[in-house]
Amino acid sequence: MNINLESEMYKRVEKNLTLKNIKINKQVALRAIETVNSKTPLTVAMIKEVMKLGKV
């Protein structure tokens, strides 16, 4: 099952981030979704890099 911006799984993650006062950039969300859909594991290093660049 692929994730997209309208999928229930993505909306749940987005809601959880919102509860923690984190707003995710649409472009970053699309890159993350693409990575997950390609079965490439998200690593802590990848997430830290995105946050460091201020794209979240």
GROMACS elastic network, one bead per residue, 0.5 to 0.9 nm:
[ bonds ]
;  ai    aj funct       b0    kb
    1    37     6  0.81543   500
    2     7     6  0.85270   500
    2    33     6  0.84218   500
    2    36     6  0.82511   500
    2    37     6  0.55522   500
    2    38     6  0.89179   500
    3     6     6  0.80048   500
    3     7     6  0.58586   500
    3     8     6  0.84045   500
    3     9     6  0.70275   500
    3    10     6  0.66699   500
    3    33     6  0.61931   500
    3    34     6  0.82397   500
    3    36     6  0.77261   500
    3    37     6  0.64837   500
    4     7     6  0.53015   500
    4     8     6  0.87450   500
    4     9     6  0.85086   500
    4    10     6  0.67178   500
    4    30     6  0.77873   500
    4    33     6  0.64740   500
    4    34     6  0.85181   500
    4    37     6  0.88695   500
    5     8     6  0.85747   500
    5     9     6  0.89506   500
    5    10     6  0.60681   500
    5    11     6  0.72083   500
    5    26     6  0.88102   500
    5    29     6  0.79112   500
    5    30     6  0.75600   500
    5    33     6  0.80805   500
    6     9     6  0.85313   500
    6    10     6  0.69546   500
    6    11     6  0.68623   500
    7    10     6  0.54208   500
    7    11     6  0.63211   500
    7    12     6  0.87256   500
    8    11     6  0.51032   500
    8    12     6  0.61532   500
    8    13     6  0.87647   500
    9    12     6  0.51997   500
    9    13     6  0.64634   500
    9    14     6  0.87221   500
   10    13     6  0.51559   500
   10    14     6  0.60983   500
   10    15     6  0.85542   500
   10    29     6  0.89649   500
   10    33     6  0.83467   500
   11    15     6  0.60362   500
   11    16     6  0.85786   500
   12    15     6  0.51242   500
   12    16     6  0.62564   500
   12    17     6  0.87021   500
   13    16     6  0.51006   500
   13    17     6  0.62378   500
   13    18     6  0.86012   500
   14    17     6  0.51212   500
   14    18     6  0.61544   500
   14    19     6  0.87020   500
   14    22     6  0.86930   500
   14    23     6  0.79957   500
   14    24     6  0.76246   500
   15    19     6  0.62551   500
   15    20     6  0.87912   500
   16    19     6  0.51141   500
   16    20     6  0.65913   500
   16    21     6  0.88643   500
   16    22     6  0.86445   500
   17    20     6  0.51120   500
   17    21     6  0.63572   500
   17    22     6  0.50333   500
   17    23     6  0.67220   500
   17    24     6  0.78127   500
   18    22     6  0.52055   500
   18    23     6  0.60866   500
   18    24     6  0.85778   500
   19    22     6  0.74258   500
   20    23     6  0.88343   500
   22    56     6  0.72725   500
   23    56     6  0.62061   500
   24    27     6  0.85028   500
   24    28     6  0.68569   500
   24    29     6  0.65193   500
   24    55     6  0.74337   500
   25    28     6  0.52472   500
   25    29     6  0.61863   500
   25    30     6  0.87243   500
   25    55     6  0.61371   500
   25    56     6  0.53285   500
   26    30     6  0.61559   500
   26    31     6  0.86543   500
   26    56     6  0.88801   500
   27    30     6  0.51622   500
   27    31     6  0.63204   500
   27    32     6  0.86739   500
   27    55     6  0.84529   500
   28    31     6  0.50871   500
   28    32     6  0.61241   500
   28    33     6  0.85358   500
   28    50     6  0.78797   500
   28    55     6  0.66839   500
   28    56     6  0.70328   500
   29    32     6  0.50783   500
   29    33     6  0.60674   500
   29    34     6  0.85164   500
   29    56     6  0.87490   500
   30    33     6  0.50241   500
   30    34     6  0.60576   500
   30    35     6  0.85554   500
   31    34     6  0.50382   500
   31    35     6  0.61636   500
   31    36     6  0.86521   500
   32    35     6  0.50474   500
   32    36     6  0.61783   500
   32    37     6  0.85246   500
   32    42     6  0.79690   500
   33    36     6  0.51015   500
   33    37     6  0.59770   500
   33    38     6  0.84850   500
   34    37     6  0.51092   500
   34    38     6  0.61441   500
   34    39     6  0.87999   500
   34    40     6  0.89396   500
   35    38     6  0.51777   500
   35    39     6  0.66003   500
   35    40     6  0.55327   500
   35    41     6  0.73934   500
   35    42     6  0.73597   500
   36    39     6  0.51667   500
   36    40     6  0.57835   500
   36    41     6  0.66375   500
   36    42     6  0.71910   500
   37    40     6  0.75446   500
   38    41     6  0.87124   500
   42    45     6  0.83309   500
   42    46     6  0.64893   500
   42    47     6  0.73512   500
   43    46     6  0.52116   500
   43    47     6  0.64894   500
   43    48     6  0.86986   500
   44    47     6  0.51707   500
   44    48     6  0.60878   500
   44    49     6  0.85581   500
   45    48     6  0.51147   500
   45    49     6  0.61022   500
   45    50     6  0.87192   500
   46    49     6  0.52077   500
   46    50     6  0.64258   500
   46    51     6  0.87743   500
   47    50     6  0.52679   500
   47    51     6  0.62681   500
   47    52     6  0.85550   500
   48    51     6  0.50819   500
   48    52     6  0.59138   500
   48    53     6  0.85740   500
   49    53     6  0.62428   500
   49    54     6  0.87481   500
   50    53     6  0.52368   500
   50    54     6  0.65600   500
   50    55     6  0.58897   500
   50    56     6  0.68818   500
   51    54     6  0.50839   500
   51    55     6  0.60335   500
   51    56     6  0.57287   500
   52    55     6  0.77568   500
   52    56     6  0.88085   500
   53    56     6  0.81863   500
